[in-house]
Structures are given as C-alpha cells and as structure tokens.
Amino acid sequence: MDDRRPTSPPSLVVIGNFDGVHRGHAAVLRAASELAQRARLTPTLLTFDPHPVEVLRGPEAVTRLTSTPRKVELVERSFPGFRVVVEPFTHELASVAAADFARGILAERLAARHVVVGEDFCFGRGRSGDVTLLRTLGAGLGFEVHAQALVGDATGIWSSSRARQALATGELAALESILGRPHSVAGRVVEGARRGRTLGFPTANVADLREALPPDGVYACAVDVPDPAGGARAALHRGVANLGVRPTLGGGGARVLEVHLIDFSGDLYGRTLRAHLVARLREERRFDGLPALTAQIARDTADARAALEHRVPDPDARGWY
C-alpha cells in the first residue's frame, strides 16, 4: 500500500470499480454528490487500476467495459464536482488487512468523513471486510458509512456483469438500457490496405482497442473525431463499422475494427476515434466478389443513416456520449 499521505480536504468517499459507469453507478454518484453538498465535503471516487480481478485471477478473467481514462472522463463529465482518485491495484494492496485499508487510505490519505459503498461491498485481505466491519472501523476513525442499495429495472439489477453479458450476445439495446448510453470502443487509426477507398467507402482501421467488443458484425455508430487542431471538443459523426476478419477480402483471422465515416473527408491517421455502437445491422459474412461486397456496404451505409437519424447525444455530456 502507498503510505504517502498528501493533504486532502475533508471528503465523502465513494469506493468501487465502476467499470462501465452504468446507471447503477450514476445513482450512487448522484446520491453521494447530494450528501457531500449537504455535508460540505469534497465528493471523491476511489477506484482501482488495473481491475482487481485482473491482478488476482489474470488479465483474461475480466473484460473491461471502459478503460480507466474513459471511466474517469465519464465520471468527471457527468458529475463535474467529483474528484477521482485512481489507486494502483497490486498484490501488495490486495494483502492489506481491512483495518489498515480503512485507516491508511480512507481516514488518513483521503480524510474521509462519509464513505459510500454498495450493499455487497467487500474489502481487505481475502475480501474479509464487509459493510458491517467498515461501519465498526469508521466509528473509531471518524467516518460514517452508507450502504447504497443496488438499483435496476424490471429485468434485474444494473451491474457491470449484466452489461458484459448483453455486450457478449450483441444485445445493444439492452446494453444501452443498462449503461444509459451506447457502449463505445476507442483506438488509434493506423495504416491499412486502403481497399475501402477503392470500393468508394474509405475506412479507418482502428487499432489498440482496450475495451470489450461485441460479436463480429456490422454496426451503426456515432463516432467522436478529435479536433485536428488539438481542441478539447470532438465532432460527433455518423458511421458504419465492421468488426471481424474481413472474409471477402481474405482476412487472416485477426479481428479488425474498420469504421467508415458517412459524409466525411479528411486525414485520420494517428488520431484516436471513439465509436459509440448504436445498433447491430447484420452479421459479418463472405460475399462472392467485390461488386457484391460494394453493393452490401452501400446498403449498410443507408441502414446506418436510418438507425442514427434521430439519435441525440447525452446533453449532460455536453455534446458527447
């Protein structure tokens, strides 16, 4: 555990992984923000990187819905008063006793006066601590503990695991109902074979993807395109994306995300795009030659236009999803 104790204002601390920053997380942050305002405390989210499961069970044990920078971005944009503290999760931290975690990080480093957790919260070595223990420790360390009830809809509790399951089966509408926005993936545009350009539909090959992917297929998407001048804003464009191995073009088995931006022209190489997956249009399949593929891409583009026609970005995100 990091024993540095930077000066911290008296805080209300919310603890959690918050992968996906879904509607359940938003409910917790909203309630915590209101409590912090009443108590005149700095609202603080304590989260972890890497995801604890990656450290304890291996990197393949969990697929992240959001990278850590994206998670921080979503929290700070939707709840601008929140301070986000990202604690490096290591085997050393995992071995810290529950009492030492409460004292060293919550009471001393973060100056917690209130701590908000989910009602199923566990912490400390071997997940030995629970909400009851945290309340007992807090009484002696000067903070009050609030267990937030889990919330959801008629289908079930909003949770990261439920969101991952919806994504894995390609149920984008169900996934959006959990997240409160379309799921998105981001990566850097790299040089490709430029075959899309010869077909009349230039595509951006998006690499270095760090977030969970849906099944292979063709998707209507809204795409954040960064300001080439380096400004803080990004333009939201309509697009159609193909995720898969490109069987018609002799793909060699590696999954590739290609995005065609509708009614867009410009150089995207080296820039980072974020594709918000709005609707799954069809599965990926092989076509008998380039003319058939080109005709299908034209149909996909028309279908993407229709799927995106009435989409309005989240106003709380100031124009972005």
Secondary structure by P-SEA (a helix, b strand, c coil): ccccccccccccccccccccccaaaaaaaaaaaaaaaaabbbbbbbbbcccaaaaacccccccccccaaaaaaaaaaacccbbbbbcccccccccccaaaaacccccccccccbbbbcccccccccccccaaaaaaaaaaabbbbbbbcccccccccccaaaaaaaaaacaaaaaaaaaccccbbbbbbcccccccccccbbbbbccccccccccccccbbbbbbcccccccbbbbbbbccccccccccccccbbbbbbbbcccccccccbbbbbbcccccccccccccaaaaaaaaaaaaaaaaaaaccccccccccccc
